[in-house]
Every structure is written in structure tokens, then in C-alpha cells.
Amino acid sequence: MSARVPKLAIAFAVAGATVIIDQVSKAVALAQLSTTERIPLLGDLFGLQLAFNPGAILSFGSSATPLLTAVGIAATVVLIRSAIRSRTTWWAVGIGFILGGAIGNVLDRLFAPPAFGRGYVTDFLAYSDLFIGNLADVALGVGAVVLVVGLLRRRRGPEDDVVTPPASMPQDMSEGWGRS
């Protein structure tokens, strides 16, 4: 049990930092950006533009905001349970990012206009003409990548992390080293 406490602390620290950074970035976007004007950062590939998304990714489900809010809350509960069960640092960090991203967007759905539980998610990261997202969305993607990397490292097995000496090197370093 004591080995899990640090992993849980890692997951909650990553989630907490993610939520804070996400919510502060959204507050800055609301104060500084416009829905009608894009600020290019990498030409037409990436820029900043304010948008309000009632739906999920790519605005899917835009007429089902209350359902998306409920699903987001349920996902948050599942992610907290997964964080509690974290056994590796990779898993704790990955779940922390995903949990933080989920909470960041759920907070918007709960408390942003137009009404409690029907709020729009504040987006401001404009990816070409594809979609506009936010840092919570980035955290969801980063968390997924961290989980995949962690799972791939785990599949490799601990024996792959052990460095074995070449066949020509004696196993016992005292063997053959100038004993007379």
C-alpha cells in the first residue's frame, strides 16, 4: 500500500498542475483573444483563436452537452480509481495528464455559460483549419502517449533493462585479471 501512495501523489500532482495550467490559459484566452480573428504563430498551420465548443472533439455531439458533461464526470471517477491503483510511474503520470485534461473540460461544461452543466468548453489552439482545441485536450493526448510508452516498456520486461556483459568478458571480474 505504501508504494502506491507516491504513485497516487504523482498522478494527483500532474492532474492538479494540468487543471491549473488549463484553467489559467483559458482565462487568458477569454481576456485576450477573439472569435473572429486568428493570431498566426506558425503561418496557417497553428495559431490562437477563441472558440466555444458545446460538443466533444471536432464539435461532435454539440447538441448533447448535458450528456457529455455526465460522461466527463463518470470518466473522471474512473480515472481517479485508476490513479489510486497506479503501480508504475509511467501509469501515474499518464493517468495524471488524462485526469487533469478531463477535469479541465468538465469544469468548463459545469460552470461556463450558457448554464450549469451545459457550458461550452473554451478552445483557443487553432490547428490549421482542422479544429480548435485547448491545453486540456493536449494533456489528454500527452497522457495517452505516456500510457502507450509505459505499456510498451512494460511488455519489454525487466530482463531487457539488464545489461549483460559480452561473452568474452569474465562473469567474475576477478577471473583472469593478472592473478599469478
Wavefront OBJ file of the C-alpha trace (Angstrom):
o trace
v 0.000 0.000 0.000
v 2.795 2.452 0.868
v 4.341 2.005 -2.609
v 1.075 3.188 -4.169
v 0.886 6.405 -2.138
v 3.767 8.061 -4.032
v 2.252 6.939 -7.356
v -1.096 8.404 -6.325
v 0.663 11.608 -5.292
v 2.367 11.755 -8.696
v -0.935 11.245 -10.530
v -2.724 13.894 -8.470
v 0.184 16.358 -8.762
v 0.235 16.007 -12.558
v -3.570 16.280 -12.694
v -3.607 19.313 -10.403
v -0.905 21.124 -12.361
v -2.701 20.295 -15.610
v -6.022 21.685 -14.359
v -4.395 24.886 -13.101
v -2.455 25.480 -16.326
v -5.545 24.672 -18.417
v -7.877 26.970 -16.487
v -5.375 29.860 -16.373
v -4.717 29.524 -20.114
v -8.465 29.589 -20.796
v -8.884 32.705 -18.629
v -6.099 34.423 -20.579
v -7.668 33.316 -23.870
v -11.053 34.704 -22.805
v -9.448 38.027 -21.884
v -7.109 38.401 -24.860
v -8.414 36.519 -27.895
v -11.243 36.989 -30.348
v -13.603 34.532 -32.013
v -13.297 36.433 -35.293
v -9.544 36.930 -35.574
v -6.781 34.323 -35.615
v -3.279 35.157 -34.426
v -0.896 33.081 -36.562
v 2.029 31.507 -34.722
v 3.222 29.071 -37.409
v 1.723 30.589 -40.533
v -1.566 28.917 -41.395
v -0.604 25.710 -39.567
v -1.068 26.858 -35.973
v -2.412 29.924 -34.233
v -4.574 31.321 -31.471
v -8.296 31.958 -31.868
v -11.074 31.847 -29.316
v -13.872 29.330 -29.814
v -16.639 27.899 -27.662
v -17.318 24.209 -28.147
v -20.602 22.721 -26.891
v -19.599 19.274 -28.148
v -16.722 16.855 -27.881
v -13.644 16.709 -30.084
v -14.264 18.244 -33.505
v -17.595 19.510 -32.077
v -19.203 16.060 -32.265
v -22.288 15.851 -30.080
v -22.796 19.606 -29.953
v -26.480 19.132 -29.154
v -25.730 16.697 -26.305
v -23.789 18.931 -23.892
v -25.545 17.620 -20.728
v -24.781 14.037 -21.777
v -21.147 14.952 -22.469
v -20.977 16.578 -19.032
v -22.269 13.388 -17.388
v -19.855 11.238 -19.401
v -16.989 13.563 -18.424
v -17.870 13.277 -14.738
v -18.124 9.480 -14.989
v -14.773 9.335 -16.802
v -13.233 11.462 -14.053
v -14.410 8.979 -11.417
v -12.968 6.061 -13.407
v -9.677 7.929 -13.860
v -9.430 8.655 -10.130
v -9.908 4.942 -9.427
v -7.212 4.151 -11.975
v -4.885 6.701 -10.350
v -5.437 5.037 -6.978
v -4.404 1.704 -8.497
v -1.296 3.077 -10.256
v 1.657 0.746 -9.868
v 4.189 2.426 -12.129
v 5.362 5.986 -12.502
v 4.526 5.857 -16.225
v 0.941 4.916 -15.438
v 0.637 7.560 -12.709
v 1.942 10.324 -14.985
v -0.207 9.240 -17.945
v -3.362 8.955 -15.856
v -2.495 12.292 -14.219
v -2.425 14.070 -17.587
v -5.652 12.420 -18.740
v -7.378 13.117 -15.423
v -6.257 16.760 -15.489
v -7.458 17.184 -19.065
v -10.810 15.589 -18.284
v -11.311 17.750 -15.185
v -10.332 20.895 -17.108
v -13.005 20.315 -19.729
v -15.616 19.124 -17.195
v -15.136 22.359 -15.228
v -15.985 24.306 -18.390
v -19.066 22.191 -19.017
v -20.240 22.638 -15.432
v -19.554 26.338 -14.882
v -19.160 28.147 -18.219
v -22.089 29.815 -19.998
v -24.777 29.288 -21.087
v -25.886 27.293 -17.994
v -24.699 24.908 -15.282
v -23.961 21.514 -16.821
v -24.486 22.905 -20.330
v -21.379 25.053 -20.574
v -19.217 25.401 -23.626
v -15.590 24.322 -23.491
v -13.235 27.243 -24.122
v -10.876 26.446 -27.000
v -8.085 28.624 -28.375
v -5.371 26.483 -30.018
v -6.169 26.638 -33.745
v -4.701 23.781 -35.764
v -4.857 24.983 -39.371
v -8.470 24.736 -40.495
v -8.878 21.331 -38.844
v -10.068 22.207 -35.330
v -9.557 24.456 -32.335
v -8.648 22.871 -29.009
v -7.194 23.755 -25.615
v -4.470 22.632 -23.216
v -6.810 20.091 -21.593
v -7.079 18.415 -24.996
v -3.286 18.476 -25.335
v -2.992 16.876 -21.881
v -5.393 14.103 -22.931
v -3.164 13.325 -25.918
v 0.070 13.545 -23.920
v -1.400 11.246 -21.268
v -2.396 8.685 -23.887
v 1.123 8.721 -25.369
v 2.695 8.328 -21.909
v 0.432 5.331 -21.192
v 1.346 3.677 -24.500
v 5.071 4.232 -23.906
v 4.709 2.847 -20.383
v 2.849 -0.214 -21.649
v 5.460 -0.834 -24.352
v 8.259 -0.566 -21.793
v 6.400 -2.990 -19.535
v 5.945 -5.513 -22.373
v 9.685 -5.477 -22.919
v 10.103 -6.933 -19.481
v 12.599 -6.156 -16.759
v 15.153 -8.555 -18.226
v 15.585 -6.179 -21.173
v 16.760 -3.452 -18.806
v 19.630 -5.610 -17.505
v 22.937 -5.103 -19.265
v 24.733 -8.397 -19.774
v 28.495 -8.451 -20.306
v 29.849 -9.672 -23.642
v 30.711 -13.384 -23.852
v 34.451 -12.615 -23.927
v 34.302 -10.802 -20.562
v 34.635 -12.978 -17.467
v 31.497 -13.110 -15.332
v 33.545 -12.687 -12.180
v 35.697 -9.635 -12.753
v 38.465 -11.164 -10.621
v 38.880 -14.014 -13.102
v 41.795 -13.632 -15.467
v 42.860 -10.188 -14.281
v 46.552 -10.713 -13.798
v 46.490 -13.257 -10.995
v 49.705 -15.095 -10.699
l 1 2 3 4 5 6 7 8 9 10 11 12 13 14 15 16 17 18 19 20 21 22 23 24 25 26 27 28 29 30 31 32 33 34 35 36 37 38 39 40 41 42 43 44 45 46 47 48 49 50 51 52 53 54 55 56 57 58 59 60 61 62 63 64 65 66 67 68 69 70 71 72 73 74 75 76 77 78 79 80 81 82 83 84 85 86 87 88 89 90 91 92 93 94 95 96 97 98 99 100 101 102 103 104 105 106 107 108 109 110 111 112 113 114 115 116 117 118 119 120 121 122 123 124 125 126 127 128 129 130 131 132 133 134 135 136 137 138 139 140 141 142 143 144 145 146 147 148 149 150 151 152 153 154 155 156 157 158 159 160 161 162 163 164 165 166 167 168 169 170 171 172 173 174 175 176 177 178 179 180
